[in-house]
Amino acid sequence: MEYFHIFLYVGFVLLVALGSTRLVRLLKLPNVTGYIVTGIIVGPFVFGLLFNNFTYEGIKDGIIYQYVNRISWVSNIALGFIAFSIGTSFKASMIKSVGKKVIIITIFEALFASIAVLIALLILHLAMPDKVPLPAVLTLAAIASATAPAATLMVIKQYKASGKMVDTLLPVVALDDAAALILFAVLFQIATAISGGGSFDIYRMLLKPIIEIILSLAIGAIFGLLISLLNHFFKSRNNRLILIIFSIFSCAGIYYLFRCDFMGGFELSSLLMCMCAGALFTNLRKDCNKTLDLLDRFTSPIYLMFFVLSGASLDLTIFASDNGLFVLLIALVYIVIRVVGKWSGAFTGASISKCEPEIKNYLGLALVPQAGVAIGLATTAKAVLGENIETASLGSLIIAIILTSTLVYELIGPMISKFALKKAGQIPPQQ
């Protein structure tokens, strides 16, 4: 009977989330906003109150909270699909055509966003060390570099934008999330080491994260090579889609395997594994586009559940607690400072690369949207930190800040991207 209830709940969630797209379309907002709001409403901290005498006391022992936890593995798989899709953007032909300027811009805008958020939140940490923990500062700084490619692409397609800035923007967005994954792999390792206590030896703080990144890339490369070779024996798109799903599930499984003590307790990045697998697959298989088109259709309900579960994970008890105002304060600082970092970093990188004025002035504003990868990284942080009672509150704090900022970014991000493209002359007058 327990599974009967869970399946009914999942079906209910899918229907409500699908219906939300009608409403957000009337408001001219992206679907992801509707999914996140749906998750908040049908999650344990709103809908769950019906089963908990309309009180937050003991809400985490309630039936809806348990349902969300039982299906939380969907978020890990969805994040694998997102990372794999990002990897498929790294075609050799694209890298050669964009030249050094895109790489330079990406490095500067990603680093400036992370450094700006790091400095701003460090100031808050020094002022309020108990309210703004250092591990949360490092994790949020890493996540700050991520951008939402879906929101940016949506605006470009909707207004048929084209031109030099668009040609530069698209590969920057693709490389941007890759930079975020690498930064997260490093900074979150340091954050977990700090939150776990113990001595700060070189192996734990520097060598171990490097080993984990190299191992993640190597394992991802093996799976990318493997599914590319198996494509010689499986010709249909459906079979090739199964191979991609096999690689993503396997990467997730290996991630959990290496966390075991007998494997050394390595915290590999399933995101880097899947991204590397996608990059090798798209470069080794010239006929990959048809399979990737089918993958895009297959992943829609998975992404829907991912964003809904992300919204359901927003712990509203944080806002109801004495620290609620501090969470909103941190989120506000994160939102504003990240935009400043993105713009200044893109401007600096474009200036060094001697790009056109419209690229220097407006590219950074088109990088404001933030959603999928940022939420996925925050969800990963919450899952890892939530395994330890002492650090569980850190995970809840991080995802609360990211989801709060995401809601704001998803509301204003597409509008800012449209403004940037229009001011840069990339939108045709008839549009």
LUMTITOR-361539 format. One line per 4 residues: their letters; for each residue x negated, y, z of N, C-alpha, C. Coordinates in steps of 0.2 Angstrom, whole numbers, plus 2048, in hexadecimal, padded with zeros to 3 digits. Example, Ala and Ser with C-alpha at 12.3 -4.5 7.8 and 13.67 -1.06 7.14 Angstrom:
<recs>
as> 7BE/7E4/827/7C2/7EA/827/7BE/7F0/827; 7C0/7F5/823/7BC/7FB/824/7C0/800/827 $
</recs>
This chain:
<recs>
meyf> 7FC/7FA/800/800/800/800/7FC/806/800; 7F6/806/803/7F1/80C/803/7EF/80E/7FC; 7EE/809/7F7/7EC/80B/7F1/7F2/80E/7ED; 7F8/80B/7EF/7FE/80E/7EC/7FF/815/7ED $
hifl> 7FD/818/7F3/7FE/81F/7F5/7F9/823/7F2; 7F2/820/7F1/7ED/824/7EE/7EF/825/7E7; 7F1/820/7E3/7F2/821/7DC/7F8/825/7DB; 7FD/825/7DF/803/82A/7DF/800/831/7E0 $
yvgf> 7FB/832/7E4/7F9/839/7E6/7F5/83B/7E0; 7F0/837/7DD/7ED/839/7D7/7F1/83B/7D1; 7F6/837/7D0/7FB/838/7CB/7FF/83F/7CC; 800/840/7D2/803/847/7D4/7FF/84C/7D3 $
vllv> 7F8/84B/7D5/7F3/851/7D4/7F2/852/7CC; 7F2/84D/7C8/7F1/84E/7C1/7F7/852/7BE; 7FD/850/7C0/803/854/7BD/803/85B/7BF; 801/85C/7C6/801/863/7C8/7FC/867/7C5 $
algs> 7F6/864/7C4/7F0/868/7C1/7F2/869/7BA; 7F5/865/7B6/7F7/866/7AF/7FC/86B/7AF; 800/86B/7B3/805/871/7B3/803/877/7B4; 7FD/878/7B8/7FA/87E/7BA/7F7/881/7B4 $
trlv> 7F5/87E/7AF/7F2/881/7A9/7F7/885/7A5; 7FE/883/7A6/803/888/7A3/803/88E/7A6; 802/88E/7AD/803/895/7B0/7FD/899/7AF; 7F7/896/7B0/7F1/89A/7AF/7F0/89D/7A8 $
rllk> 7F3/899/7A3/7F3/89B/79C/7F7/8A2/79B; 7FD/8A2/79F/801/8A8/79F/7FD/8AE/7A2; 7F9/8AD/7A7/7F5/8B2/7AA/7EE/8B3/7A6; 7ED/8AF/7A1/7E7/8B0/79D/7E1/8AE/7A1 $
lpnv> 7E1/8A9/7A5/7DB/8A7/7A9/7D9/8A0/7A6; 7D3/89E/7A7/7D1/897/7A5/7D4/892/7A9; 7D5/88C/7A6/7D8/886/7A9/7D4/884/7B0; 7CE/885/7B0/7CA/883/7B6/7CD/886/7BC $
tgyi> 7CF/88D/7BB/7D2/890/7C1/7D8/88D/7C3; 7DC/88B/7BF/7E2/887/7C1/7E1/881/7C4; 7DB/87D/7C2/7DA/877/7C5/7D7/878/7CC; 7D3/87D/7CD/7D0/87E/7D4/7D6/880/7D9 $
vtgi> 7DA/885/7D6/7E0/887/7DB/7E4/881/7DC; 7E5/87D/7D7/7EA/877/7D8/7E6/872/7DE; 7E0/871/7DD/7DC/86D/7E2/7DD/870/7E9; 7DD/877/7EA/7DE/87A/7F0/7E5/878/7F3 $
ivgp> 7EA/879/7EF/7F1/878/7F1/7F2/871/7F3; 7F0/86C/7EE/7F2/865/7F0/7ED/862/7F4; 7E8/866/7F6/7E3/863/7FB/7E5/862/802; 7E0/860/806/7E2/85E/80D/7E4/864/811 $
fvfg> 7E1/86A/80F/7E2/870/813/7E8/874/812; 7EC/872/80D/7F2/876/80B/7F8/871/80B; 7F8/86C/806/7FD/867/805/7FC/862/80B; 7F6/861/80E/7F5/85C/813/7F8/85F/81A $
llfn> 7FA/865/81A/7FD/868/820/804/865/821; 807/863/81C/80E/860/81C/80D/859/820; 808/856/820/807/84F/823/803/850/82A; 802/856/82C/7FE/857/832/801/85D/837 $
nfty> 808/85D/837/80C/861/83B/80A/869/83A; 808/86A/834/806/871/832/801/874/837; 7FC/870/838/7F7/873/83C/7F0/870/83A; 7EB/874/83B/7E4/872/838/7E1/86D/83D $
egik> 7E3/86C/843/7E0/868/848/7E1/861/846; 7DB/85D/845/7DB/857/843/7DC/856/83B; 7DC/85B/837/7DE/85B/830/7D9/856/82C; 7D3/856/82F/7CE/851/82B/7CF/84A/82C $
dgii> 7D4/848/831/7D6/841/832/7DC/840/82F; 7DF/845/82B/7E5/844/828/7E5/840/821; 7EB/83E/81F/7EB/839/819/7E9/83C/813; 7EA/843/812/7E8/846/80B/7E1/847/80B $
yqyv> 7DE/849/811/7D6/849/811/7D3/842/810; 7D6/83D/812/7D3/836/811/7D4/835/809; 7DA/836/806/7DB/835/7FF/7D5/839/7FB; 7D4/83F/7FD/7CF/843/7F9/7C8/840/7FA $
nris> 7C7/83D/800/7C0/83A/801/7C0/834/7FD; 7C5/830/7FC/7C5/829/7F9/7C4/82A/7F1; 7C6/830/7EF/7C5/831/7E7/7BF/836/7E6; 7BB/838/7EB/7B6/83D/7EA/7B1/83A/7E5 $
wvsn> 7B0/834/7E4/7AB/831/7DF/7AC/834/7D8; 7B2/836/7D7/7B3/839/7D0/7AF/83F/7CF; 7AE/843/7D4/7AA/849/7D3/7A3/847/7D1; 7A0/842/7D4/799/840/7D2/799/83E/7CB $
ialg> 79E/83A/7C9/79E/838/7C2/79F/83E/7BD; 7A4/842/7BF/7A5/848/7BB/79F/84C/7BA; 79B/84D/7BF/795/851/7BF/790/84E/7BA; 790/847/7BA/78C/843/7B5/78D/845/7AE $
fiaf> 794/845/7AD/796/847/7A6/794/84E/7A4; 795/852/7A9/793/859/7A8/78C/85A/7A6; 787/856/7AA/780/857/7A9/77E/853/7A2; 782/84E/7A1/780/84B/79A/782/84F/794 $
sigt> 787/853/795/789/857/790/784/85D/78F; 782/860/795/77D/865/794/777/862/791; 775/85C/792/76F/859/78F/770/859/788; 776/857/785/777/857/77E/776/85D/77A $
sfka> 775/863/77E/774/869/77B/76D/86A/779; 768/866/77C/761/867/77B/75F/863/774; 762/865/76F/75F/862/768/759/866/766; 754/862/764/74E/864/762/74E/86A/75D $
smik> 753/869/758/754/86F/753/756/875/756; 75A/875/75C/75D/87B/75F/757/87E/763; 753/87A/766/74D/87D/76A/748/880/765; 747/87D/75F/742/880/75A/745/887/757 $
svgk> 74C/887/756/74F/88D/753/74F/893/758; 750/892/75E/751/898/763/74A/89B/765; 745/897/764/73F/89A/766/73D/89B/76D; 738/89F/76F/736/8A0/775/73B/8A5/779 $
kvii> 73E/8A9/776/742/8AE/779/747/8AC/77D; 74B/8A6/77B/750/8A3/77F/74D/8A0/785; 748/89D/785/745/89A/78B/743/89F/790; 740/8A4/78D/73D/8AA/792/743/8AD/795 $
itif> 749/8AE/791/74F/8B1/794/752/8AD/79A; 752/8A6/798/755/8A2/79D/751/8A1/7A3; 74B/8A1/7A3/746/8A1/7A9/747/8A7/7AD; 748/8AD/7AA/748/8B3/7AE/74F/8B4/7B1 $
ealf> 754/8B2/7AD/75B/8B3/7B0/75D/8AE/7B5; 75A/8A8/7B4/75C/8A3/7B9/758/8A4/7C0; 751/8A6/7BF/74D/8A8/7C5/74F/8AE/7C8; 751/8B3/7C5/753/8B9/7C8/759/8B9/7CC $
asia> 75E/8B5/7C9/764/8B3/7CD/763/8B0/7D3; 75F/8AB/7D3/75D/8A7/7D9/759/8AB/7DE; 754/8AF/7DC/750/8B2/7E0/754/8B8/7E3; 759/8BB/7DF/75D/8C1/7E2/761/8BE/7E7 $
vlia> 765/8B9/7E6/769/8B6/7EB/765/8B3/7F1; 75F/8B0/7F0/75B/8AE/7F6/759/8B4/7FA; 757/8B9/7F7/755/8BF/7FB/75B/8C2/7FF; 760/8C3/7FC/766/8C6/7FF/769/8C2/805 $
llil> 769/8BB/804/76C/8B7/809/766/8B6/80E; 760/8B6/80D/75B/8B6/812/75C/8BC/817; 75D/8C1/814/75E/8C7/818/764/8C6/81D; 76A/8C3/81A/76F/8C1/81F/76D/8BC/824 $
hlam> 769/8B7/822/767/8B2/826/763/8B5/82C; 75E/8BA/82A/75A/8BD/830/75F/8C1/835; 764/8C4/832/769/8C7/836/76D/8C3/83A; 770/8BD/837/774/8B9/83A/772/8B2/839 $
pdkv> 76D/8AF/83C/76A/8A9/83B/76F/8A3/83C; 774/8A4/841/778/89F/842/77E/89E/83D; 780/8A4/83A/785/8A4/836/783/8A3/82F; 77D/8A4/82D/77A/8A3/826/774/89F/827 $
plpa> 775/898/827/76F/893/828/76B/893/822; 764/892/823/75F/893/81E/760/88D/818; 762/887/81A/764/882/815/769/884/810; 76E/888/813/774/88A/80E/771/890/80A $
vltl> 76D/894/80C/76A/899/808/766/896/802; 762/891/804/75E/88E/7FE/762/88B/7F9; 767/887/7FB/76C/884/7F7/770/889/7F3; 772/88E/7F6/776/893/7F2/772/897/7ED $
aaia> 76B/898/7EF/767/89B/7EA/766/897/7E4; 765/890/7E5/764/88C/7DF/76B/88C/7DB; 770/88B/7DE/777/88B/7DA/778/891/7D6; 775/897/7D9/776/89E/7D5/774/89E/7CE $
sata> 76F/89A/7CC/76D/89A/7C5/772/897/7C0; 776/893/7C2/77B/88F/7BE/780/894/7BB; 782/892/7B4/787/896/7B1/78C/891/7AE; 792/894/7AD/797/890/7AA/798/890/7A3 $
paat> 795/88B/79F/795/88C/798/79C/88B/795; 7A1/888/798/7A7/887/795/7AB/88E/795; 7AA/892/79A/7AD/899/79A/7AB/89D/795; 7A4/89D/794/7A1/8A1/78F/7A3/89F/788 $
lmvi> 7A2/899/787/7A4/896/780/7AC/898/77F; 7B0/898/784/7B7/899/783/7B8/8A0/780; 7B4/8A5/783/7B5/8AC/781/7B2/8AD/77A; 7AD/8AA/778/7AA/8AA/772/7AE/8A7/76C $
kqyk> 7B1/8A2/76E/7B6/89F/769/7BC/8A2/768; 7BF/8A5/76E/7C5/8A8/76D/7C5/8AE/769; 7C0/8B2/76A/7BF/8B9/767/7BA/8B8/761; 7B9/8B2/75F/7B5/8B1/758/7AE/8B5/758 $
asgk> 7AB/8B6/75E/7A5/8BA/75F/79F/8B6/75B; 79B/8BB/758/795/8B8/755/790/8BE/754; 78A/8BC/753/785/8C1/753/77E/8BE/756; 779/8C3/757/773/8C1/75A/774/8BF/761 $
mvdt> 778/8C3/765/779/8C2/76C/77C/8BB/76D; 781/8B9/769/784/8B3/76A/77F/8AD/768; 77B/8AE/763/776/8A9/761/771/8A8/767; 770/8AD/76B/76B/8AD/770/76F/8AA/776 $
llpv> 775/8AC/777/779/8AA/77D/77A/8A3/77E; 77C/8A0/778/77E/899/779/778/894/77B; 772/895/778/76D/890/77B/76B/892/782; 76B/899/784/76A/89B/78B/76E/897/790 $
vald> 775/897/78E/77A/894/792/778/88D/793; 776/889/78D/775/882/78E/76E/881/792; 769/885/791/763/884/795/764/886/79D; 769/88B/79E/76A/88E/7A4/76C/889/7A9 $
daaa> 770/884/7A8/772/87F/7AD/76D/87A/7AE; 769/879/7A9/763/874/7AA/75E/877/7AF; 75D/87E/7AE/759/881/7B3/75C/881/7BA; 763/881/7BB/766/881/7C1/765/87A/7C4 $
lilf> 765/875/7C0/765/86E/7C2/75E/86D/7C5; 759/870/7C2/752/86F/7C4/751/873/7CB; 753/879/7CB/752/87D/7D1/756/87A/7D7; 75C/877/7D6/760/874/7DB/75C/86E/7DD $
avlf> 759/86A/7D9/755/864/7DB/750/866/7E0; 74C/86C/7DF/747/86E/7E3/749/871/7E9; 74D/876/7E9/74F/87A/7EF/754/876/7F3; 758/872/7F1/75D/86E/7F5/759/868/7F9 $
qiat> 753/866/7F6/74F/861/7F9/74C/865/7FF; 74A/86B/7FE/747/86F/804/74C/870/809; 752/872/807/758/873/80B/75A/86D/810; 75A/867/80D/75C/861/810/756/860/815 $
aisg> 750/861/813/74A/860/818/74B/864/81E; 74D/86B/81D/74D/86F/822/753/86D/827; 759/86C/824/75F/86A/828/75E/864/82C; 759/85F/829/758/859/82D/753/859/832 $
ggsf> 750/85F/832/74B/860/838/744/85C/836; 740/85C/83B/73A/858/83A/734/85D/837; 72E/85A/836/728/85E/835/728/85F/82D; 725/865/82B/725/867/825/71F/865/821 $
diyr> 71E/85F/820/718/85C/81D/719/85D/815; 713/85D/812/712/85F/80B/716/85A/807; 716/853/808/719/84E/805/721/84F/805; 724/851/80B/72B/852/80B/72D/858/808 $
mllk> 72A/85D/808/72C/864/806/72A/865/7FF; 725/862/7FC/723/864/7F5/722/85D/7F1; 71E/859/7F3/71D/853/7EF/723/84E/7EE; 727/84D/7F3/72D/849/7F2/732/84C/7ED $
piie> 733/853/7EE/738/855/7E9/735/855/7E1; 72F/856/7E1/72C/855/7DA/72C/84E/7D7; 72B/849/7DC/72C/842/7DA/733/840/7D8; 738/843/7DC/73F/842/7DB/741/845/7D4 $
iils> 73E/84B/7D2/740/84E/7CC/73D/849/7C6; 737/847/7C7/734/843/7C1/737/83D/7C1; 739/83A/7C6/73C/833/7C6/743/834/7C3; 747/839/7C4/74D/83B/7C1/74D/83B/7BA $
laig> 748/83F/7B8/747/840/7B0/745/83A/7AD; 741/836/7B0/73E/830/7AD/744/82B/7AC; 748/82A/7B2/74E/825/7B1/753/828/7AC; 754/82E/7AC/759/831/7A7/756/82F/7A0 $
aifg> 750/830/79F/74D/82F/798/74D/828/796; 74D/823/79B/74D/81C/79A/754/81A/798; 759/81D/79B/760/81C/799/762/81F/792; 75F/825/791/760/828/78B/75E/824/785 $
llis> 757/822/786/754/81D/781/758/817/780; 75B/814/786/75E/80E/786/765/80E/782; 769/813/783/76F/814/780/76E/815/778; 769/819/777/767/81B/770/765/814/76C $
llnh> 762/810/76F/760/80A/76C/766/805/76B; 76A/805/770/770/800/770/775/803/76B; 775/809/769/779/80C/764/778/808/75D; 772/805/75C/771/801/756/775/7FB/755 $
ffks> 777/7F9/75B/77B/7F2/75B/783/7F4/75C; 784/7FA/75F/78B/7FB/760/78D/801/75B; 791/800/756/792/805/751/798/80A/752; 79D/807/756/7A4/80B/757/7A3/810/75C $
rnnr> 7A7/815/75B/7A6/81B/760/7A8/819/767; 7AD/815/767/7B0/812/76E/7AA/80F/772; 7A7/80A/76E/7A1/806/771/79B/80B/773; 79A/810/76F/795/815/771/797/819/776 $
lili> 79D/81B/777/79F/81E/77D/79F/81A/783; 7A0/814/783/79F/810/789/797/810/78B; 793/810/786/78C/810/788/78A/816/78B; 78D/81C/789/78C/822/78D/78F/822/794 $
ifsi> 795/81F/795/798/81F/79B/793/81A/7A0; 791/815/79C/78C/810/7A0/786/814/7A3; 783/818/79F/77D/81C/7A1/77F/820/7A7; 785/824/7A6/786/829/7AC/788/825/7B2 $
fsca> 78C/820/7B2/78D/81C/7B8/787/819/7BB; 782/816/7B6/77C/813/7B9/778/819/7BC; 777/81F/7B9/773/824/7BC/776/826/7C3; 77D/826/7C4/780/827/7CB/77E/821/7D0 $
giyy> 77E/81B/7CD/77D/815/7D1/775/816/7D4; 771/817/7CF/76A/818/7D1/768/81D/7D6; 76C/823/7D5/76B/828/7DA/76D/825/7E1; 772/822/7E2/774/81F/7E9/76F/819/7EB $
lfrc> 76C/816/7E6/767/810/7E7/761/813/7EA; 75E/818/7E7/758/81B/7E9/758/81F/7F0; 75F/820/7F2/75F/823/7F9/75F/81E/7FE; 75F/818/7FD/75E/813/802/757/813/804 $
dfmg> 756/811/80B/750/811/80E/74B/80C/80A; 74D/806/808/748/801/805/746/804/7FE; 749/809/7FB/747/80C/7F5/743/813/7F6; 742/814/7FD/73E/81A/7FE/742/820/800 $
gfel> 748/820/800/74C/825/802/74C/82B/7FE; 74B/82A/7F7/74A/830/7F3/751/833/7F1; 752/839/7F1/758/83D/7EF/757/83F/7E8; 758/83A/7E3/757/83C/7DC/75D/840/7DA $
ssll> 75D/843/7D4/762/847/7D1/765/844/7CC; 76C/841/7CD/76F/83E/7C8/771/843/7C2; 771/84A/7C4/772/84F/7BF/76C/84F/7BA; 766/84F/7BC/760/84F/7B8/760/848/7B4 $
mcmc> 762/843/7B7/762/83C/7B3/767/83D/7AD; 76D/83F/7AF/772/83F/7A9/770/844/7A4; 76D/84A/7A6/76B/84F/7A1/766/84D/79D; 761/849/79F/75B/847/79B/75E/841/797 $
agal> 762/83D/799/765/838/795/769/83B/78F; 76D/840/790/770/843/78B/76C/846/786; 766/849/788/762/84D/784/75E/848/77F; 75C/842/782/759/83D/77E/75E/83A/779 $
ftnl> 764/839/77B/769/836/777/76B/83A/771; 76B/841/772/76D/845/76C/767/846/768; 761/845/76A/75B/846/765/759/840/762; 75B/83A/765/759/834/762/75E/831/75D $
rkdc> 765/833/75E/76A/831/75A/76D/837/756; 76B/837/74F/76E/83C/74B/775/83C/74A; 778/836/74B/77F/835/74A/783/835/751; 781/839/755/784/839/75C/78A/83E/75D $
nktl> 78B/842/758/790/847/758/797/844/759; 798/83F/755/79F/83C/755/7A0/839/75C; 79B/836/75F/79C/833/766/79D/838/76B; 799/83E/76A/79A/843/76F/7A1/847/76F $
dlld> 7A3/847/769/7AA/84A/768/7AF/846/76C; 7AE/83F/76B/7B3/83A/76F/7B2/83B/776; 7AC/83C/778/7AA/83D/77F/7AE/843/782; 7AE/849/77E/7B1/84F/780/7B9/84E/782 $
rfts> 7BC/84A/77E/7C3/848/77F/7C4/843/785; 7BF/83F/786/7C0/83A/78B/7BF/83D/792; 7BB/843/792/7B9/846/799/7BE/84B/79C; 7C3/84D/798/7C8/852/79A/7CB/850/7A1 $
piyl> 7CE/84A/7A1/7D1/849/7A8/7CC/848/7AE; 7C6/846/7AC/7C1/845/7B1/7BF/84C/7B4; 7BE/851/7AF/7BD/858/7B1/7C2/85B/7B5; 7C8/85A/7B3/7CE/85C/7B7/7CE/85A/7BE $
mffv> 7CD/853/7BF/7CD/851/7C6/7C7/854/7C9; 7C1/855/7C6/7BB/858/7C9/7BD/85E/7CC; 7C0/863/7C8/7C1/869/7CB/7C7/869/7D0; 7CC/865/7CF/7D1/864/7D4/7CE/862/7DB $
lsga> 7C9/85D/7DB/7C6/85A/7E1/7C2/860/7E4; 7BF/864/7DF/7BA/869/7E2/7BF/86E/7E6; 7C5/870/7E3/7C9/874/7E7/7CC/871/7ED; 7CD/86B/7ED/7D0/867/7F3/7CA/867/7F8 $
sldl> 7C4/868/7F6/7BE/867/7FB/7BD/86E/7FF; 7C1/873/7FC/7C0/87A/800/7C3/879/807; 7BF/879/80C/7C1/879/813/7C3/87F/815; 7CA/880/815/7CD/886/817/7CC/888/81E $
tifa> 7CA/883/822/7CA/884/829/7C4/888/82B; 7BF/889/826/7B9/88D/827/7BC/895/827; 7C1/896/822/7C3/89D/822/7C8/89E/828; 7CB/899/82B/7CF/89A/831/7CB/89A/837 $
sdng> 7C5/898/837/7C0/898/83D/7BD/89F/83E; 7B9/8A0/844/7B6/8A6/845/7B1/8A8/840; 7AF/8A3/83C/7AA/8A5/837/7AD/8A6/830; 7B3/8A7/830/7B7/8A8/829/7B4/8AE/826 $
lfvl> 7B4/8B4/82A/7B2/8BA/827/7AB/8BA/824; 7A6/8B6/828/7A0/8B5/826/79F/8B1/81F; 7A3/8AC/81E/7A3/8A9/818/7A5/8AD/812; 7AA/8B1/813/7AC/8B6/80E/7A7/8BB/80D $
lial> 7A3/8BD/812/79E/8C2/811/798/8BF/80D; 796/8B9/80F/791/8B5/80B/793/8B4/804; 799/8B2/802/79C/8B2/7FC/79C/8B8/7F8; 79E/8BE/7FB/79D/8C4/7F8/796/8C6/7F6 $
vyiv> 792/8C5/7FA/78B/8C7/7F9/788/8C2/7F3; 78A/8BC/7F3/788/8B7/7EE/78A/8B9/7E7; 791/8BB/7E7/794/8BD/7E1/791/8C3/7DE; 790/8C8/7E2/78D/8CF/7DF/786/8CE/7DD $
irvv> 782/8CB/7E2/77A/8CB/7E1/779/8C6/7DB; 77D/8C1/7DA/77B/8BC/7D5/77C/8C0/7CE; 781/8C4/7CD/783/8C8/7C7/77D/8CC/7C6; 77A/8D0/7CB/775/8D4/7CA/76F/8D0/7C8 $
gkws> 76D/8CB/7CB/768/8C6/7C9/768/8C4/7C2; 76E/8C2/7C0/76F/8BF/7B9/76E/8C5/7B4; 770/8CB/7B5/770/8D0/7B0/768/8D3/7B0; 765/8D4/7B6/75E/8D6/7B6/75A/8D1/7B3 $
gaft> 75B/8CB/7B5/756/8C6/7B2/757/8C5/7AA; 75D/8C5/7A8/75E/8C5/7A0/75B/8CB/79D; 75C/8D1/7A0/759/8D7/79D/751/8D7/79D; 74E/8D4/7A3/747/8D4/7A3/745/8CF/79E $
gasi> 748/8C9/79D/746/8C4/798/746/8C6/791; 74C/8CA/790/74D/8CC/789/748/8D2/787; 746/8D6/78C/742/8DB/78B/73B/8D8/789; 739/8D3/78D/732/8D0/78C/732/8CD/785 $
skce> 738/8CA/783/738/8C6/77D/73A/8CB/777; 73A/8D2/779/73C/8D7/773/742/8D5/76F; 747/8D4/773/74E/8D3/770/751/8D9/76E; 757/8D9/76B/75B/8DF/769/75E/8E2/76F $
peik> 75F/8E8/76F/762/8EC/774/768/8E9/777; 76D/8E7/772/773/8E4/775/772/8DD/779; 76D/8DA/777/76B/8D3/77B/769/8D5/782; 764/8DA/782/761/8DC/788/767/8DF/78D $
nylg> 76B/8E3/78A/770/8E6/78F/776/8E2/791; 778/8DD/78D/77E/8DA/78E/77E/8D2/78F; 779/8CF/78D/778/8C8/78E/779/8C6/795; 776/8C9/79A/777/8C7/7A1/77E/8C7/7A3 $
lalv> 782/8CC/7A1/789/8CC/7A3/78D/8C6/7A0; 78B/8C4/79A/78F/8BE/797/78D/8B7/79B; 788/8B8/7A0/786/8B2/7A4/78A/8B2/7AB; 78E/8B6/7AC/792/8B7/7B2/796/8B1/7B4 $
pqag> 79A/8AE/7B0/79E/8A8/7B2/79A/8A2/7B5; 79D/89F/7BA/79A/89A/7BD/7A0/895/7C0; 79F/88E/7BE/7A4/88A/7C0/7A1/883/7C1; 7A2/87F/7BC/7A1/877/7BC/79A/875/7BF $
vaig> 795/877/7BD/78E/875/7BF/78D/877/7C7; 78F/87E/7C8/78E/881/7CE/793/87D/7D3; 799/87B/7D2/79D/878/7D6/79B/871/7D7; 798/86E/7D2/795/867/7D2/78F/867/7D7 $
latt> 78B/86C/7D6/785/86C/7DB/787/86D/7E2; 78C/871/7E3/78F/873/7EA/792/86C/7ED; 795/869/7E8/799/862/7EA/793/85D/7EC; 78E/85D/7E8/788/858/7EA/785/85A/7F1 $
akav> 784/861/7F2/782/863/7F8/786/861/7FE; 78D/862/7FD/791/860/802/791/859/804; 791/855/7FE/791/84D/7FF/78B/84B/803; 785/84E/801/77E/84C/804/77E/84E/80C $
lgen> 780/855/80D/780/857/814/785/854/818; 78B/852/815/790/850/819/78F/849/81C; 78A/846/819/788/83F/81C/785/83F/823; 783/845/825/780/846/82C/785/84B/82F $
ieta> 787/849/835/78C/84D/839/789/854/83B; 783/854/83C/77F/85B/83E/77F/860/838; 77F/85D/832/77F/862/82C/785/862/828; 78B/85F/82A/791/85F/826/794/866/825 $
slgs> 793/86A/82B/796/871/82A/792/875/825; 78C/873/824/788/877/81F/78B/875/818; 78D/86F/816/790/86D/810/796/871/80F; 79A/871/814/7A1/874/814/7A0/87C/812 $
liia> 79B/87F/816/799/886/815/797/887/80D; 793/883/80B/790/884/804/796/884/7FF; 79A/87E/7FF/79F/87E/7FA/7A5/883/7FB; 7A6/885/801/7AB/88B/802/7A9/891/7FF $
iilt> 7A2/893/7FF/79F/899/7FC/7A0/898/7F4; 79E/892/7F2/79D/891/7EB/7A4/891/7E8; 7A9/88E/7EB/7B0/88E/7E8/7B3/895/7E9; 7B2/898/7EE/7B5/89F/7EF/7B2/8A3/7E9 $
stlv> 7AB/8A3/7E8/7A8/8A7/7E3/7AA/8A5/7DC; 7AB/89E/7DB/7AD/89C/7D4/7B4/89E/7D2; 7B9/89E/7D7/7BF/8A1/7D6/7BF/8A8/7D4; 7BA/8AC/7D7/7B9/8B3/7D5/7B6/8B3/7CE $
yeli> 7B1/8AF/7CD/7AE/8AF/7C6/7B2/8AD/7C0; 7B6/8A8/7C2/7BB/8A6/7BD/7C0/8AB/7BB; 7C2/8AF/7C0/7C7/8B5/7BE/7C4/8BA/7BA; 7BD/8BC/7BC/7BA/8C2/7B9/7B5/8C0/7B4 $
gpmi> 7B2/8BA/7B4/7AD/8B8/7B0/7AF/8B9/7A9; 7B4/8B6/7A6/7B6/8B6/79F/7B7/8BD/79D; 7BA/8C1/7A1/7BB/8C8/79F/7B5/8CC/79F; 7B0/8CB/7A3/7A9/8CE/7A3/7A6/8CC/79C $
skfa> 7A6/8C5/79B/7A3/8C2/795/7A6/8C6/78F; 7AC/8C6/78E/7B0/8CA/789/7AD/8D1/788; 7AD/8D5/78E/7AA/8DB/78E/7A3/8DC/78B; 79F/8D7/78D/798/8D7/78B/798/8D6/783 $
lkka> 79B/8D1/781/79B/8CF/77A/79E/8D5/776; 7A3/8D9/778/7A6/8DE/775/7A1/8E4/774; 79E/8E6/77A/799/8EB/77A/793/8EA/776; 792/8E3/775/78C/8E1/771/78D/8E1/76A $
gqip> 794/8E2/768/796/8E2/761/796/8DB/75E; 798/8D6/762/798/8CF/760/79F/8CD/75F; 7A4/8D1/761/7AB/8CF/75F/7AD/8D3/759; 7B0/8D0/754/7B2/8D4/74E/7B8/8D9/750 $
pqq> 7B8/8DE/74D/7BD/8E3/74F/7C5/8E1/74E; 7C6/8DC/74A/7CD/8DA/749/7CF/8D5/74F; 7CA/8D3/753/7CB/8CF/759/7CD/8D3/75F $
</recs>
